[in-house]
Every structure is written in C-alpha cells, then in structure tokens.
C-alpha cells in the first residue's frame, strides 16, 4: 500500500504516509508523519509520529486493585494523558491517584471495632490533608518515608511554584511505584503470617 499526502504545518512541509502492519496477527493500518525543517537537507524528512498509537496500560496487581480500585482507575487515566503528551494534566492526575492509594490503604488498615468507629475513622482520614494522613496513620517507616516524598513531588505538580525544581514527573512516578511495592510487600507478608501461624504442629 502506498498512499501519501503532503501538506504544510508551521511553515514546513509534512508528509503523511499510510502503512500496513506486517505482523500477520495485526495487519492494521497506520499513518506515519514525517516533517522537514531547515535543519534537514534537500528532500530529507524525519519521522515525527505514528497515528493512531496504542496506549500502554500498566496493570496493577490484585493486591493493590483490592485496596484501592479508584487509585488504579485514576493512575491509568493519568498515564494515558502523559502518553498523549499532556504532562501538565498528567502530573495532577498522578498526585490524585497517590492520595486515593494512601487514604484507601490507611482505611483498609483500620483496627477500629464496630461500624460507628470504623465510619468515624474513615471520615477523619477522608477529610485530612495527605501529608498529615501519612504522618499520623502510616506505621511502616518504609511506606511513610517514600509516600511522604511522593506527596512532596505530587504537590509540585499542582501548585504554582515548584519546591523540587530538580525533580520531574518521572521521579514522582518512581516514588509512587516504590510506595506500591512497599504496601504490597507489607500486605502479602501479613497474609502469609496469618495463613501460617506459629505453634501449628
């Protein structure tokens, strides 16, 4: 298949060319966009992008999905925004995902007995600022210290002035991933200890 169209974008020529995926299981059509600037020589075009492109979906584990399904949904949407080069809205999305993860985790760890006390604890956590939640309720030092730093970078994504100018979205995502891993390790460890108590013959 050899279909091409040339146009001008931003004062420079752009060529759109239709291709078909050679993978026998796919065979899908896509458009490759090539552009040319004053930096390129006569007749030379550079690949700019391919459309449509498949968005990567980062699946969360069963453990995290049970603790906070809302985190999983928000994180996926933030990731899609980032893949569409919408970094200015992806950052606040990742920050929101972090807050849902932390608060749902804290609520899931509640040792309060009775529906009234559990409901009061949940309401208190929901109203509290994220940083205060982390400091007050998270007992694990690893989770607390990593989540605290993730919140710092998350706040930079939502505030007018950045405090951590040498950090970016990738650093925030790395801290969220570390927080996820520490939460999962803690939960799986607790499950194994509960399933295999000491003293069993």
MDAnalysis code that builds the backbone (N, CA, C; Angstrom):
import MDAnalysis as mda
import numpy as np

u = mda.Universe.empty(603, n_residues=201, atom_resindex=np.repeat(np.arange(201), 3), trajectory=True)
u.add_TopologyAttr("name", ["N", "CA", "C"] * 201)
u.add_TopologyAttr("resid", np.arange(1, 202))
u.add_TopologyAttr("resname", ["UNK", "UNK", "UNK", "UNK", "UNK", "UNK", "UNK", "UNK", "UNK", "UNK", "UNK", "UNK", "UNK", "UNK", "UNK", "UNK", "UNK", "UNK", "UNK", "UNK", "UNK", "UNK", "UNK", "UNK", "UNK", "UNK", "UNK", "UNK", "UNK", "UNK", "UNK", "UNK", "UNK", "UNK", "UNK", "UNK", "UNK", "UNK", "UNK", "UNK", "UNK", "UNK", "UNK", "UNK", "UNK", "UNK", "UNK", "UNK", "UNK", "UNK", "UNK", "UNK", "UNK", "UNK", "UNK", "UNK", "UNK", "UNK", "UNK", "UNK", "UNK", "UNK", "UNK", "UNK", "UNK", "UNK", "UNK", "UNK", "UNK", "UNK", "UNK", "UNK", "UNK", "UNK", "UNK", "UNK", "UNK", "UNK", "UNK", "UNK", "UNK", "UNK", "UNK", "UNK", "UNK", "UNK", "UNK", "UNK", "UNK", "UNK", "UNK", "UNK", "UNK", "UNK", "UNK", "UNK", "UNK", "UNK", "UNK", "UNK", "UNK", "UNK", "UNK", "UNK", "UNK", "UNK", "UNK", "UNK", "UNK", "UNK", "UNK", "UNK", "UNK", "UNK", "UNK", "UNK", "UNK", "UNK", "UNK", "UNK", "UNK", "UNK", "UNK", "UNK", "UNK", "UNK", "UNK", "UNK", "UNK", "UNK", "UNK", "UNK", "UNK", "UNK", "UNK", "UNK", "UNK", "UNK", "UNK", "UNK", "UNK", "UNK", "UNK", "UNK", "UNK", "UNK", "UNK", "UNK", "UNK", "UNK", "UNK", "UNK", "UNK", "UNK", "UNK", "UNK", "UNK", "UNK", "UNK", "UNK", "UNK", "UNK", "UNK", "UNK", "UNK", "UNK", "UNK", "UNK", "UNK", "UNK", "UNK", "UNK", "UNK", "UNK", "UNK", "UNK", "UNK", "UNK", "UNK", "UNK", "UNK", "UNK", "UNK", "UNK", "UNK", "UNK", "UNK", "UNK", "UNK", "UNK", "UNK", "UNK", "UNK", "UNK", "UNK", "UNK", "UNK", "UNK", "UNK", "UNK", "UNK"])
u.atoms.positions = np.array([
    [0.851, -1.188, 0.000],
    [0.000, 0.000, 0.000],
    [0.888, 1.238, 0.000],
    [0.603, 2.179, -0.851],
    [1.448, 3.350, -0.984],
    [0.578, 4.587, -1.180],
    [0.066, 5.097, -0.074],
    [-0.771, 6.292, -0.118],
    [-0.060, 7.377, 0.677],
    [0.150, 8.533, 0.066],
    [0.858, 9.611, 0.748],
    [0.196, 10.942, 0.440],
    [0.321, 11.865, 1.381],
    [-0.209, 13.219, 1.189],
    [0.777, 14.201, 1.799],
    [0.997, 15.308, 1.106],
    [1.914, 16.328, 1.623],
    [1.128, 17.580, 1.947],
    [1.519, 18.224, 3.029],
    [0.865, 19.462, 3.442],
    [1.911, 20.325, 4.136],
    [1.490, 21.500, 4.557],
    [2.398, 22.420, 5.257],
    [1.861, 22.639, 6.668],
    [2.758, 22.526, 7.642],
    [2.371, 22.721, 9.033],
    [3.446, 23.564, 9.693],
    [3.060, 24.707, 10.242],
    [4.036, 25.592, 10.873],
    [5.057, 26.148, 9.893],
    [4.683, 26.221, 8.632],
    [5.577, 26.769, 7.635],
    [6.537, 25.771, 7.023],
    [6.445, 24.499, 7.458],
    [7.347, 23.473, 6.949],
    [6.543, 22.301, 6.396],
    [7.057, 21.655, 5.338],
    [6.306, 20.550, 4.731],
    [6.207, 19.334, 5.646],
    [5.046, 18.708, 5.630],
    [4.785, 17.481, 6.383],
    [4.216, 16.455, 5.415],
    [4.701, 15.233, 5.490],
    [4.188, 14.156, 4.650],
    [3.519, 13.114, 5.537],
    [2.265, 12.771, 5.218],
    [1.549, 11.679, 5.881],
    [1.545, 10.489, 4.939],
    [1.975, 9.334, 5.439],
    [2.022, 8.150, 4.590],
    [1.331, 6.987, 5.290],
    [0.475, 6.282, 4.542],
    [-0.270, 5.157, 5.099],
    [0.543, 3.883, 4.936],
    [0.671, 3.136, 6.054],
    [1.356, 1.854, 6.037],
    [0.445, 0.784, 6.619],
    [0.780, -0.468, 6.349],
    [0.059, -1.594, 6.944],
    [1.044, -2.401, 7.770],
    [0.635, -2.750, 8.977],
    [1.498, -3.521, 9.874],
    [1.817, -4.870, 9.230],
    [3.095, -5.245, 9.183],
    [3.470, -6.517, 8.553],
    [3.207, -7.744, 9.422],
    [2.867, -7.525, 10.688],
    [2.577, -8.641, 11.583],
    [1.277, -9.321, 11.131],
    [1.350, -10.611, 10.846],
    [0.193, -11.349, 10.337],
    [-1.006, -11.322, 11.260],
    [-0.771, -11.173, 12.580],
    [-1.880, -11.138, 13.539],
    [-2.518, -9.766, 13.624],
    [-1.846, -8.765, 13.086],
    [-2.342, -7.392, 13.177],
    [-2.898, -6.907, 11.836],
    [-2.010, -6.661, 10.890],
    [-2.378, -6.154, 9.562],
    [-3.103, -4.791, 9.623],
    [-2.993, -4.106, 10.744],
    [-3.686, -2.824, 10.896],
    [-3.012, -1.717, 10.105],
    [-3.794, -0.726, 9.739],
    [-3.284, 0.431, 9.016],
    [-2.887, 1.521, 10.005],
    [-1.841, 2.243, 9.674],
    [-1.460, 3.390, 10.485],
    [-0.829, 4.441, 9.587],
    [-0.784, 5.667, 10.087],
    [-0.221, 6.781, 9.331],
    [1.095, 7.198, 9.982],
    [2.159, 7.231, 9.182],
    [3.445, 7.744, 9.644],
    [3.556, 9.192, 9.191],
    [3.888, 10.078, 10.126],
    [4.002, 11.502, 9.813],
    [5.479, 11.894, 9.806],
    [5.914, 12.450, 8.675],
    [7.294, 12.895, 8.512],
    [7.296, 14.407, 8.343],
    [8.259, 15.065, 8.972],
    [8.340, 16.512, 8.779],
    [9.739, 16.911, 8.335],
    [9.831, 18.131, 7.843],
    [11.087, 18.646, 7.325],
    [11.278, 20.060, 7.865],
    [12.459, 20.356, 8.348],
    [12.768, 21.695, 8.846],
    [14.019, 22.188, 8.134],
    [14.404, 23.393, 8.460],
    [15.602, 23.964, 7.829],
    [16.863, 23.196, 8.217],
    [16.782, 22.375, 9.282],
    [17.942, 21.611, 9.708],
    [18.170, 20.394, 8.819],
    [17.117, 19.957, 8.128],
    [17.257, 18.789, 7.256],
    [17.640, 19.204, 5.835],
    [18.365, 18.315, 5.169],
    [18.817, 18.621, 3.815],
    [17.697, 18.523, 2.799],
    [18.042, 18.820, 1.571],
    [17.078, 18.788, 0.474],
    [16.458, 17.391, 0.348],
    [15.134, 17.336, 0.405],
    [14.439, 16.067, 0.211],
    [14.487, 15.109, 1.390],
    [15.065, 15.536, 2.514],
    [15.150, 14.658, 3.686],
    [14.050, 14.996, 4.692],
    [13.283, 13.992, 5.076],
    [12.219, 14.148, 6.073],
    [12.529, 13.244, 7.270],
    [12.065, 13.650, 8.432],
    [12.300, 12.887, 9.660],
    [10.972, 12.403, 10.231],
    [10.939, 11.145, 10.686],
    [9.715, 10.606, 11.282],
    [9.356, 11.396, 12.531],
    [8.127, 11.903, 12.541],
    [7.656, 12.708, 13.667],
    [6.811, 11.876, 14.618],
    [5.867, 11.104, 14.054],
    [4.985, 10.296, 14.894],
    [4.224, 9.306, 14.026],
    [3.598, 8.335, 14.697],
    [2.705, 7.394, 14.029],
    [1.344, 7.460, 14.699],
    [0.298, 7.486, 13.903],
    [-1.055, 7.542, 14.463],
    [-1.959, 6.561, 13.724],
    [-2.993, 6.014, 14.375],
    [-3.182, 6.098, 15.827],
    [-2.185, 5.192, 16.534],
    [-1.884, 5.504, 17.793],
    [-0.970, 4.645, 18.525],
    [-1.705, 4.017, 19.700],
    [-1.281, 2.805, 20.018],
    [-1.906, 2.073, 21.127],
    [-1.342, 2.592, 22.444],
    [-2.221, 2.965, 23.342],
    [-1.778, 3.438, 24.652],
    [-1.395, 2.244, 25.526],
    [-0.256, 2.352, 26.165],
    [0.173, 1.291, 27.081],
    [-0.634, 1.383, 28.372],
    [-1.073, 0.253, 28.875],
    [-1.817, 0.209, 30.129],
    [-0.990, -0.557, 31.146],
    [-0.657, 0.119, 32.249],
    [0.134, -0.508, 33.303],
    [-0.826, -1.146, 34.309],
    [-0.969, -2.464, 34.218],
    [-1.908, -3.167, 35.095],
    [-1.365, -3.208, 36.523],
    [-2.238, -2.964, 37.473],
    [-1.854, -3.060, 38.881],
    [-2.098, -4.482, 39.377],
    [-1.452, -4.827, 40.458],
    [-1.590, -6.172, 40.997],
    [-2.959, -6.360, 41.649],
    [-3.305, -7.608, 41.881],
    [-4.579, -7.916, 42.530],
    [-4.647, -7.302, 43.917],
    [-3.519, -7.322, 44.628],
    [-3.472, -6.750, 45.984],
    [-3.812, -5.270, 45.961],
    [-3.168, -4.518, 45.079],
    [-3.409, -3.074, 45.003],
    [-4.812, -2.792, 44.481],
    [-5.283, -3.592, 43.530],
    [-6.634, -3.399, 42.993],
    [-7.701, -3.567, 44.066],
    [-7.459, -4.490, 45.007],
    [-8.422, -4.692, 46.096],
    [-8.363, -3.562, 47.108],
    [-7.162, -3.068, 47.387],
    [-7.019, -1.980, 48.363],
    [-7.624, -0.688, 47.836],
    [-7.346, -0.366, 46.558],
    [-7.814, 0.913, 46.017],
    [-8.113, 0.837, 44.521],
    [-9.303, 0.384, 44.170],
    [-9.672, 0.374, 42.748],
    [-9.693, 1.776, 42.136],
    [-10.020, 2.783, 42.958],
    [-10.026, 4.159, 42.444],
    [-8.620, 4.605, 42.064],
    [-7.623, 4.224, 42.879],
    [-6.235, 4.540, 42.525],
    [-5.909, 3.983, 41.146],
    [-6.269, 2.722, 40.913],
    [-5.949, 2.065, 39.642],
    [-6.562, 2.820, 38.469],
    [-7.818, 3.244, 38.616],
    [-8.512, 3.960, 37.532],
    [-7.889, 5.333, 37.289],
    [-7.596, 6.055, 38.356],
    [-7.034, 7.408, 38.215],
    [-5.620, 7.335, 37.644],
    [-4.819, 6.387, 38.132],
    [-3.444, 6.241, 37.649],
    [-3.442, 5.923, 36.152],
    [-4.354, 5.062, 35.730],
    [-4.433, 4.704, 34.311],
    [-4.779, 5.920, 33.460],
    [-5.712, 6.741, 33.934],
    [-6.085, 7.943, 33.180],
    [-4.936, 8.942, 33.120],
    [-4.192, 9.086, 34.239],
    [-3.035, 9.990, 34.248],
    [-1.974, 9.497, 33.273],
    [-1.777, 8.178, 33.242],
    [-0.806, 7.586, 32.323],
    [-1.196, 7.839, 30.866],
    [-2.476, 7.712, 30.557],
    [-2.948, 7.971, 29.194],
    [-2.750, 9.439, 28.818],
    [-3.006, 10.331, 29.766],
    [-2.779, 11.756, 29.499],
    [-1.305, 12.006, 29.205],
    [-0.418, 11.373, 29.978],
    [1.025, 11.545, 29.753],
    [1.422, 11.022, 28.372],
    [0.869, 9.870, 27.976],
    [1.203, 9.303, 26.670],
    [0.706, 10.163, 25.514],
    [-0.312, 10.983, 25.781],
    [-0.797, 11.925, 24.773],
    [-0.055, 13.261, 24.865],
    [1.083, 13.265, 25.605],
    [1.912, 14.463, 25.790],
    [1.175, 15.572, 26.537],
    [0.264, 15.180, 27.432],
    [-0.472, 16.150, 28.253],
    [0.112, 16.137, 29.666],
    [1.412, 16.415, 29.756],
    [2.123, 16.347, 31.030],
    [1.599, 17.300, 32.086],
    [1.070, 18.448, 31.656],
    [0.590, 19.431, 32.631],
    [-0.651, 18.963, 33.371],
    [-1.422, 18.047, 32.775],
    [-2.578, 17.492, 33.483],
    [-2.279, 16.091, 34.026],
    [-1.279, 15.419, 33.455],
    [-0.912, 14.093, 33.957],
    [-0.366, 14.191, 35.375],
    [0.442, 15.220, 35.647],
    [1.034, 15.391, 36.981],
    [-0.012, 15.472, 38.088],
    [-0.995, 16.383, 37.966],
    [-2.052, 16.419, 38.973],
    [-2.837, 15.107, 39.049],
    [-2.950, 14.400, 37.918],
    [-3.634, 13.104, 37.926],
    [-2.886, 12.085, 38.766],
    [-1.565, 12.026, 38.609],
    [-0.760, 11.110, 39.420],
    [-0.839, 11.495, 40.900],
    [-0.870, 12.800, 41.181],
    [-0.988, 13.261, 42.569],
    [-2.324, 12.816, 43.169],
    [-3.389, 12.915, 42.400],
    [-4.702, 12.476, 42.880],
    [-4.705, 10.968, 43.109],
    [-4.098, 10.224, 42.187],
    [-4.024, 8.771, 42.338],
    [-3.303, 8.408, 43.637],
    [-2.200, 9.113, 43.921],
    [-1.445, 8.857, 45.152],
    [-2.313, 9.069, 46.383],
    [-3.089, 10.138, 46.392],
    [-3.939, 10.414, 47.562],
    [-4.971, 9.307, 47.771],
    [-5.578, 8.833, 46.697],
    [-6.545, 7.744, 46.829],
    [-5.869, 6.480, 47.331],
    [-4.677, 6.189, 46.813],
    [-3.952, 4.997, 47.257],
    [-3.665, 5.058, 48.753],
    [-3.093, 6.170, 49.203],
    [-2.697, 6.295, 50.607],
    [-3.907, 6.251, 51.529],
    [-4.940, 6.984, 51.193],
    [-6.108, 7.033, 52.086],
    [-6.855, 5.702, 52.097],
    [-6.985, 5.056, 50.943],
    [-7.627, 3.738, 50.913],
    [-6.798, 2.710, 51.680],
    [-5.479, 2.806, 51.569],
    [-4.592, 1.911, 52.321],
    [-4.775, 2.114, 53.820],
    [-4.783, 3.360, 54.258],
    [-4.951, 3.659, 55.692],
    [-6.298, 3.145, 56.192],
    [-7.350, 3.381, 55.426],
    [-8.690, 2.918, 55.815],
    [-8.724, 1.395, 55.883],
    [-8.046, 0.733, 54.944],
    [-8.029, -0.740, 54.937],
    [-7.261, -1.309, 56.124],
    [-6.364, -0.513, 56.709],
    [-5.546, -0.963, 57.841],
    [-6.211, -0.687, 59.184],
    [-7.387, -0.096, 59.174],
    [-8.049, 0.312, 60.418],
    [-8.249, -0.882, 61.363],
    [-7.932, -0.653, 62.622],
    [-8.153, -1.676, 63.655],
    [-9.355, -1.318, 64.534],
    [-10.058, -0.262, 64.157],
    [-11.242, 0.148, 64.919],
    [-12.299, -0.950, 64.859],
    [-12.987, -1.165, 65.985],
    [-14.031, -2.185, 66.036],
    [-15.394, -1.522, 66.116],
    [-16.332, -2.111, 65.397],
    [-17.693, -1.572, 65.376],
    [-17.886, -0.635, 64.202],
    [-19.058, -0.685, 63.589],
    [-19.322, 0.130, 62.392],
    [-19.219, 1.633, 62.637],
    [-19.637, 2.099, 63.811],
    [-19.589, 3.542, 64.091],
    [-18.156, 4.050, 64.166],
    [-17.300, 3.296, 64.861],
    [-15.895, 3.714, 64.980],
    [-15.182, 3.624, 63.645],
    [-15.483, 2.586, 62.875],
    [-14.869, 2.449, 61.548],
    [-15.290, 3.611, 60.643],
    [-16.570, 3.964, 60.698],
    [-17.076, 5.064, 59.876],
    [-16.453, 6.397, 60.289],
    [-16.274, 6.590, 61.594],
    [-15.664, 7.830, 62.091],
    [-14.200, 7.914, 61.655],
    [-13.497, 6.782, 61.712],
    [-12.096, 6.747, 61.282],
    [-11.987, 7.052, 59.792],
    [-12.859, 6.450, 59.002],
    [-12.863, 6.672, 57.551],
    [-13.129, 8.143, 57.241],
    [-14.093, 8.744, 57.932],
    [-14.433, 10.149, 57.701],
    [-13.260, 11.061, 58.066],
    [-12.557, 10.725, 59.156],
    [-11.412, 11.537, 59.576],
    [-10.290, 11.474, 58.541],
    [-10.037, 10.283, 58.027],
    [-8.985, 10.109, 57.019],
    [-9.353, 10.855, 55.742],
    [-10.590, 10.751, 55.314],
    [-11.033, 11.388, 54.075],
    [-10.857, 12.910, 54.120],
    [-11.068, 13.521, 55.304],
    [-11.011, 14.980, 55.423],
    [-9.597, 15.515, 55.599],
    [-8.681, 14.656, 56.052],
    [-7.346, 15.107, 56.410],
    [-6.477, 15.357, 55.179],
    [-5.591, 16.339, 55.275],
    [-4.620, 16.584, 54.212],
    [-3.710, 15.370, 54.076],
    [-3.243, 15.136, 52.860],
    [-2.465, 13.924, 52.587],
    [-1.224, 13.820, 53.466],
    [-0.460, 14.892, 53.562],
    [0.762, 14.864, 54.374],
    [0.484, 14.513, 55.825],
    [-0.588, 15.080, 56.379],
    [-0.959, 14.802, 57.767],
    [-1.387, 13.347, 57.930],
    [-2.102, 12.823, 56.938],
    [-2.518, 11.410, 56.947],
    [-1.311, 10.487, 57.016],
    [-0.345, 10.768, 56.159],
    [0.853, 9.937, 56.100],
    [1.574, 9.955, 57.446],
    [1.750, 11.158, 58.001],
    [2.475, 11.300, 59.268],
    [1.747, 10.647, 60.437],
    [0.423, 10.746, 60.455],
    [-0.338, 10.258, 61.611],
    [-0.637, 8.775, 61.563],
    [-0.951, 8.247, 60.405],
    [-1.517, 6.897, 60.362],
    [-0.595, 5.799, 59.817],
    [0.413, 6.145, 59.039],
    [1.236, 5.083, 58.445],
    [2.347, 4.680, 59.407],
    [2.295, 3.436, 59.851],
    [3.257, 2.943, 60.841],
    [4.553, 2.466, 60.201],
    [4.472, 1.871, 59.029],
    [5.668, 1.365, 58.353],
    [6.576, 2.523, 57.956],
    [7.820, 2.470, 58.427],
    [8.758, 3.549, 58.114],
    [9.021, 3.633, 56.614],
    [9.150, 2.479, 55.944],
    [9.429, 2.484, 54.514],
    [8.297, 3.150, 53.726],
    [7.065, 2.731, 54.025],
    [5.920, 3.319, 53.316],
    [5.799, 4.794, 53.645],
    [5.944, 5.132, 54.931],
    [5.773, 6.519, 55.362],
    [6.785, 7.450, 54.691],
    [8.061, 7.055, 54.687],
    [9.098, 7.932, 54.149],
    [9.000, 8.092, 52.632],
    [8.676, 7.010, 51.936],
    [8.551, 7.098, 50.476],
    [7.282, 7.849, 50.087],
    [6.165, 7.540, 50.762],
    [4.894, 8.214, 50.457],
    [4.986, 9.714, 50.746],
    [5.692, 10.063, 51.804],
    [5.863, 11.480, 52.151],
    [6.567, 12.225, 51.015],
    [7.593, 11.623, 50.470],
    [8.338, 12.255, 49.377],
    [7.522, 12.279, 48.072],
    [6.740, 11.225, 47.865],
    [5.845, 11.219, 46.702],
    [4.839, 12.364, 46.807],
    [4.349, 12.607, 48.014],
    [3.394, 13.708, 48.224],
    [4.057, 15.059, 47.955],
    [5.317, 15.207, 48.344],
    [6.026, 16.460, 48.070],
    [6.067, 16.740, 46.560],
    [6.466, 15.723, 45.799],
    [6.562, 15.917, 44.349],
    [5.182, 16.046, 43.713],
    [4.201, 15.327, 44.266],
    [2.834, 15.454, 43.775],
    [2.304, 16.859, 43.965],
    [2.621, 17.455, 45.107],
    [2.187, 18.832, 45.362],
    [2.819, 19.803, 44.369],
    [4.058, 19.541, 43.988],
    [4.711, 20.391, 42.988],
    [3.951, 20.370, 41.658],
    [3.291, 19.254, 41.365],
    [2.539, 19.135, 40.114],
    [1.229, 19.919, 40.147],
    [0.795, 20.320, 41.333],
    [-0.493, 21.013, 41.451],
    [-0.358, 22.466, 41.901],
    [0.816, 22.862, 42.373],
    [0.996, 24.216, 42.887],
    [1.689, 25.124, 41.871],
    [1.502, 26.406, 42.044],
    [2.055, 27.393, 41.106],
    [3.576, 27.397, 41.125],
    [4.153, 27.331, 42.327],
    [5.612, 27.333, 42.482],
    [6.091, 25.925, 42.832],
    [7.169, 25.498, 42.184],
    [7.760, 24.193, 42.480],
    [8.813, 24.350, 43.569],
    [8.828, 23.408, 44.515],
    [9.874, 23.389, 45.539],
    [11.034, 22.504, 45.112],
    [10.719, 21.460, 44.330],
    [11.740, 20.494, 43.925],
    [11.998, 20.655, 42.429],
    [12.737, 21.703, 42.079],
    [12.936, 22.038, 40.672],
    [13.808, 21.022, 39.934],
    [14.587, 20.242, 40.675],
    [15.446, 19.242, 40.024],
    [14.744, 17.899, 39.864],
    [13.466, 17.823, 40.236],
    [12.683, 16.588, 40.106],
    [11.575, 16.802, 39.087],
    [11.157, 15.698, 38.448],
    [10.113, 15.808, 37.430],
    [9.084, 14.691, 37.578],
    [8.253, 14.548, 36.556],
    [7.167, 13.570, 36.580],
    [7.696, 12.142, 36.740],
    [8.825, 11.847, 36.140],
    [9.395, 10.504, 36.266],
    [9.786, 10.189, 37.703],
    [10.271, 11.201, 38.431],
    [10.612, 10.999, 39.840],
    [9.351, 10.726, 40.659],
    [8.278, 11.456, 40.366],
    [7.010, 11.224, 41.061],
    [6.513, 9.805, 40.804],
    [6.549, 9.370, 39.554],
    [6.086, 8.024, 39.212],
    [6.941, 6.952, 39.891],
    [8.242, 7.203, 39.982],
    [9.135, 6.249, 40.651],
    [8.762, 6.114, 42.126],
    [8.462, 7.235, 42.779],
    [8.088, 7.194, 44.195],
    [6.731, 6.530, 44.403],
    [5.805, 6.748, 43.482],
    [4.510, 6.061, 43.571],
    [4.710, 4.558, 43.422],
    [5.572, 4.157, 42.478],
    [5.859, 2.732, 42.283],
    [6.486, 2.127, 43.527],
    [7.422, 2.832, 44.142],
    [8.034, 2.341, 45.384],
    [6.990, 2.208, 46.492],
    [6.104, 3.188, 46.584],
    [5.035, 3.131, 47.594],
    [4.157, 1.904, 47.363],
    [3.801, 1.659, 46.099],
    [3.004, 0.479, 45.755],
    [3.702, -0.806, 46.198],
    [4.994, -0.895, 45.900],
    [5.735, -2.115, 46.238],
    [5.799, -2.345, 47.748],
    [6.050, -1.275, 48.513],
    [6.128, -1.430, 49.969],
    [4.765, -1.821, 50.550],
    [3.695, -1.241, 50.029],
    [2.353, -1.608, 50.506],
    [2.074, -3.070, 50.189],
    [2.425, -3.489, 48.989],
    [2.174, -4.879, 48.593],
    [3.003, -5.849, 49.432],
    [4.264, -5.526, 49.651],
    [5.119, -6.387, 50.489],
    [4.524, -6.529, 51.881],
    [4.094, -5.418, 52.458],
    [3.516, -5.464, 53.804],
    [2.257, -6.329, 53.835],
    [1.377, -6.135, 52.837],
    [0.111, -6.883, 52.808],
    [0.361, -8.373, 52.591],
    [1.226, -8.726, 51.642],
    [1.496, -10.142, 51.373],
    [2.196, -10.811, 52.551],
    [3.078, -10.072, 53.215],
    [3.749, -10.615, 54.404],
    [2.743, -10.901, 55.505],
    [1.824, -9.955, 55.741],
    [0.788, -10.147, 56.764],
    [-0.096, -11.336, 56.421],
    [-0.412, -11.506, 55.141],
    [-1.251, -12.637, 54.722],
    [-0.556, -13.975, 54.975],
    [0.744, -14.058, 54.677],
    [1.488, -15.301, 54.890],
    [1.566, -15.634, 56.373],
    [1.848, -14.644, 57.205],
    [1.937, -14.874, 58.656],
    [0.593, -15.319, 59.208],
    [-0.490, -14.712, 58.716],
    [-1.828, -15.098, 59.161],
    [-2.171, -16.514, 58.711],
    [-1.743, -16.869, 57.506],
    [-2.053, -18.186, 56.949],
    [-1.191, -19.304, 57.557],
    [-0.033, -18.926, 58.078],
    [0.889, -19.901, 58.663],
    [1.299, -19.475, 60.062],
    [0.376, -19.551, 61.021],
    [0.684, -19.080, 62.378],
    [1.711, -19.978, 63.071],
    [2.426, -19.381, 64.017],
    [3.389, -20.153, 64.814],
    [2.649, -21.105, 65.734],
    [3.313, -22.196, 66.074],
    [2.703, -23.147, 67.018],
    [1.886, -24.219, 66.370],
    [1.726, -24.142, 65.029],
    [0.940, -25.183, 64.360],
    [1.825, -26.428, 64.210],
    [1.340, -27.588, 64.627],
    [2.158, -28.811, 64.571],
    [2.418, -29.239, 63.129],
])
